[in-house]
């Protein structure tokens, strides 16, 4: 047995407060520099107040962390997002409560529940794109947010019209746009800045937007309790009918936190992923040409399933999620009992994050990792520890299947039916948006014409 190292992995030596600022303002620069210097595991105390917080970008180590059948690792709640999603969110729950809640939320995001939304996604994409005039410059991320928000409102609430629907849309966009800059995103990483100094202060503004959404969600919950319709298949209906072992239903507050989680996580990330895919398709003519050729091969009126099974379309979406993953890190894991990982002896309490961005940029897995090359996903199958845009293990993103499904259908609809060009000469740069990585300018495109 090899001699265990006594000390923990090294990491950047600058003060913790300075590392937090670097992580908030330039996360890719921070990870690239640390990864090049310290390798596949390093100490990065940039989230919370943990003095030992390890970033891991080794696939074998991640397999050990995520698939451990022992009690070596636990999946603690996501305290970073707790101020946004509340105390009862699936992000915050632990143990049995987390497993039960997750199981309850899964069905609409998979199988027939998801497939029934296929035509809706295509129609919503057409509705939004038809608002554009020839020659009009538009921001892809803003338009994709409109589409993905309508999709998730339909899936979660079964809502697609009405005053509350429009109020919720406006309120959610206002809240998420509040975290669009690295400065306001820093509020999540520096809890000491989370002070309500009035409506004009950043945190005060956030709290008032959150309260507005809470009022709308609670009004919808109470109305649906009074007018219950068990024939509906949306998530709110399923949650209203759910009962625990004692026959108790969820409280209004539990429902509100769960719905807030699904609304925010379910549209913001998907909109960003589609915007990135559009950027690469229109930045690289050979990618656009090959994708259009594949879409045209389906003929006039392909089915939803014919579209989502296309290999090159799938590869384009996967490569967009690889090169700039929307989530840079997995949900954290905590060491529960002494364990050896990559030759280091880790003690209980140590926090670990799978570093999705650094794994996706490993030269040994993805030659020329900074280049957009969809063919790598046609030529090779990657393991869940080599390609993990939706995280891994029991905290893997619950909406993964719906997100990919939506991403493919929106991209296919736009590329096959509209002629677009990039409106920007300069390369699109990633920028922190809350806890995600979004295109800095949002991807500016020009509508040329309808095909």
N, C-alpha and C positions, 0 to 999 in steps of 0.2 A: 504494500500500500504506500503511495507516495507521501512524503512528508507534508503535512498541512501547513500552510502559511499562517503565522500567528496574527499578522496584521490584516486589516480590512483593505479592500481595493483603494488605490490612490484616486485622486480627482483634482480638479482645479484648486489652486491654493489661495486664490483671492478671497477676501472676506465674504461671508454668507450673504450680506445685504447687497454687495456688488454683483455677486453671481445671480441673485434674484432679479436684479435690474437687467443684466445681460440676457437672462432667460426670458424675461418679459418682452424686451424690445427687439432682440435678435436671436430667437430660439435656434434657428438653423446654424448660425455662426457659432453659437455656444456649443451645440452638439458636435458639429464638424471638428472644431478645434479640440474638444475633449476626447472625441473618438480617435482622432489621429494620434494624439499624444498618449492616451491611456488604454486604448484598445477596446475590447468587447465588454468590459465591465468597469465602471468608474463611479466614484462617489460624487453626487450632484445634489447638494442640500438646497434645492431651489423651490420646493413646494412644502408649505407648512413650516414647522419648526423642528423637523427631524434632523439631527446632526449627521446621521448616516442614512442616506437615501440613494440607492444604487440604480443606475441606468444600465440595462443589460441588452446587448445586441448580438448575442450568440444563439443560434437556433437550437443547439443541443441543450443549452442552459434553459432556454424558454420551454422546451419540451419537458424538462424536469420540473419546472415551476408550475406549468399549466396542467400537466397530466399526472402530477404526483397523487398516488392513491393513499398516501399516508396523511398524517396531520401536520406535515412539515410546513406547509404554507396555508394561510387563510386569505380571503378576499375582503379586506376591511371596507367600510362604506366610503363613498366619495365625498369627503367633507368640503372639498373645493367648490363643488356645485350646490352644496346644501342651501346656501343663502338664496339661490335661484329657484330650486325645485322643491324645497321644503323638507320636513322631517320624515314624511311617510313615503317618499319616492323610492322606486326600485333601486335607484342609484345609492340610496342611503341605508336601505335595509340589509340585514346580515342573516346568515345561517338559514334556518328553516323558513323564516318569514320571507327572505329573499327568494328562495327556491320556489315556494308556493306562489308568490306574486308573479314571478317570471313565467311560470307554467300557465298561469291564468291569462297573461297578456300575449302569449305566443300565437294562438290560432289565426287571428286576422292578418298576421304578417307572413303567413305561409299557406301553401295549398290553394284550395278553391277560394278561400277568403281573399287571398291576394289576387288570384287570377281574375276575379270578378271586377277588379279595379283596372284591368289592362286597357279596356276601351275608353274608360273615363280619363286615364292619363293621356292617351293620344288626343282625345277631344279637347281637354284642357290646354294642351300644348298648342293645338291649332287655334283655339280661342285667343290665347295670349299673343301668338305670333301674328295673327291677322290684324291686330291693332296697329302694327307697324306699317309705315308708308315706304315706298321705294326711295332709297337715298337716305333714309333715317338712320342716325347713329344711336345705338342703344347699349346699355350695360347688361351683359349676359347674366351676371349674378343676380341682379335685381329682378329680371324677368323670370329666371329659374326659381327664385324664391317665391314669386307669385304662384307659379305652377305647383311647386312642392308643398306650399302651405295649403292650397286648396285640396290637394290629394290627401294630406294628413288630416285636415278637418273632416273630410269625407270618411276616412278610415276610422278615425277616433270617435267622431260624433255622429257620422251620417249626415253632416251639414253641408249643403252646397248653395244655400241662398238664405235670404232673410236678414233682418237688421242686426241680430246678434252675431251672425256669421261675419258680416262686414266689419262690425266693431272689433271682434276678436282678431280678424286679419290685421287690421290697422294697429291694434295694441301690441300684438306679438312682433310685428315688423319693427315698431318703434322701440320695443324692449331689446330685441337682438341687435339692432343697429347701434344701440347705446354702447356695445362692446366692440365696435368695428375698428377701433384704433388700439395700438399697443398701450397707450396711456390709460385709457379706460379699462382695458383688459387687466391692467396691473392691480385694479381694485380686488380682483379675485385672489391674487397672490400675496397681497399685503393687507390682511384683515384689519390692521390698525387704521387703514384709510376708509374703512366701511363705516362712515359717520354721516348721519342725516343732518346736514347743515342747511336744510331748506330745499325748495323745489329746483333751485338753480345749481345746487351742488351735484357732482356726478352721482354719488350714492343716493342722495335724496331724490334725484330725478328717477333713478332706477326703482327705488322703493315705491314711488307713486305710480309708475307704469305697471309694476308688479301687482299693486293693490287693485288697479283698474281691471287687469286680467282676472285676478281672483274673484272680483265681484261678478264678472261675466260668467266665469266657470261655475261658481256657486249658484247663480240664477238658472243656468242650464241644467245643472244637477237636480235642483229642487223641482224644476218644471218637469223633468223627465221622470222623477220619482212619482209625481202626481199623475202623469199621463203615460204610465208604463206600457210599452208595446214589445212583448217578447218575440215578435216576428222579425224585429230588426237584428242586423248582424254586426253593427258597429261595436267598438271596444267599450264605449260607455254603457251600452245595454248589457254586455257580458259582465262588466264590473258591478253594475247595479244588481244583477241576479246572483252574484257570487256569495257564497257563505263559507265561513270557517268551520272547524270541527265542532264548535259549540252552536252552530247555526246562526252566528252573528253576521250581519252584512257590514260592508265597509261604511265608515262615517263619511260625511260630506267632506271633511278636511282630508281624509285619506284619498278619497276620489280626486279631489282637486289637485293634490300634489302629484298623483300618478298621471293625470291628464296633462298637467303642466310639463312634466318630464317628456311625455310622448310628443307633445306639440313642439317643444323647443328642439329636442334631439332629433325628431323625425323629419323636420323640414330644413333646418339650417344647414346641417351637414350634407344632405342630398343636393341642395341648391349649389353649394360650393363645389361639390364633386362634378356636377354636370357642367358648371362654368369652366372648370379646369379642362374637362374633356373637349369642350367647344374650342377653347384656346388652342390646344394642340392640333386638333383636326384642321383648323383654318390657318394655323401657323405653318403647317407642313403639307404642301400640296400632294405629295405622294401618299400620305396617310388619308387625306380627303378623297383622293381618286380611288384608292383601293376600297375604302369603306363604301363609297357611293356605288361602285361596281357590284359589291356584294349585296347591297340593299336592292339594287335594280334587278338582280338575278331572281328575286322572289316574285316578280311580276306585279300586277296592278293592285291587288287587294290581299296582301299576305295576312295571315292570322297573327295574333299576338305571340303565340308560342313559336311560330316560324321565325319571327323577328328576334326574340330573346335567345334563341338557340344558335344564332349566327356566330361562327367562331371568331371572325376578325372584329366584329362589333364588340364581342365579349373581351377580346384582347385589348382593344382601345380603351375600354372602361377600366380594365384591370391595370393597364400601364399608367393611366391618369391617376389612379388611386395609389400606385406604387411611387411615382416620382415625387409627388407632393401629397402625402397622405393627409387627409383632413384632420385626423387625430394623430398627433405626433407620438403619443405614448399610450400604452395599454392602461387599464385600470390597475391601481397598485395591488401588490401582494405583500403580506407581512410574514416574516419567519415566526413560526409558532413554537418550534423546538429546534435545538442545535442541528444544523445541517451543513453538509459540504456542497459548495457550488463553485465550479471552475477552479478547484484547488483552494478555495477560501473557506474557512470555518465561520459560518454566520450564526449569530446569536439571536434568541427571541427578541422581537421588537424591530429588527432591521426591516426597512421598507425597500421593495424592489419595483421598478417599472420596466416593462418591456419597451425598448426604444424603437418604435415602429419605423421612424424615419431612417435611423442608422442601419437597421436590418435591411430595409429596402434599397440602401445604397452600398451594400457590400459588393466589392469587386468580384469576389469568388462566386457569388450568386447571380449578379446582374452586371456583366461586363459593360463598360462605359455607362455607369449608372446615371450620369447626368443627362444622357440622351434619351429622347422619347422613342422607344422601339417596341411597338405592340407585338411584333413577331416573336419576341422572347416568350410570350404567353401561349403562342401557337406551337412553338418548338419544344416547350418543356412544361411539365406539371410541377408546381411548387408546393411544398408541404405547408400546413397551417402555422408552422414556426418559422417559415422563410418569407411567406407573404401573408400579412395579417392586418389589412387596413381596418378591420372591424374589431381588433383586439383578439383575445383568446381566453379559453377556459370558461368557467361558469359566469364570468362577467362579460362575455363576448356580446357585441351589440345585438339587441333583440330584433332590430329592424333591418338586419343585413340583407335578407332575401328581398324585401320590398324595396330597399334603396337601390340595389343592383337592377332589379326589374324596372323600376321607374327610370333609372339612369339610361338604360338601354333604349327604352321606348321613347323617351324625350329626345335623345340624341338621334335615333333613327328617323323620327318624325321630322325633325328640323333639317337634317342633312338631305333627306330624300325629297322634301317638298319645297325647300327655300334655297335661294342662292345668296350666300352671305360672304363678306370679306372682312378681314381684320381692319379696324380703324386706327390701329396703333403700330408704329414702326419699332418702338423699343420693346424688348422682351418683357413679358409679364413676370413680376417678382412676387414671391409669396410674402404675406404679412400676417402677423398674429391677429386673429379675430376671436376674442374670448379665449377658449382653450383650443381653438382650431387654427388651421393654416389655410388662409384664403388668398385668392389673387388680389394683389395690392390695388389695382385700378378696377377690379371687377370684370375685366375682359370686355373691351369696347369693340363692337362689331357694327357693320353697315348692312342694312337690308338692301339687297340689290333687286330681287324680284321673286315671285312665286314660280316654281317650276311648272 
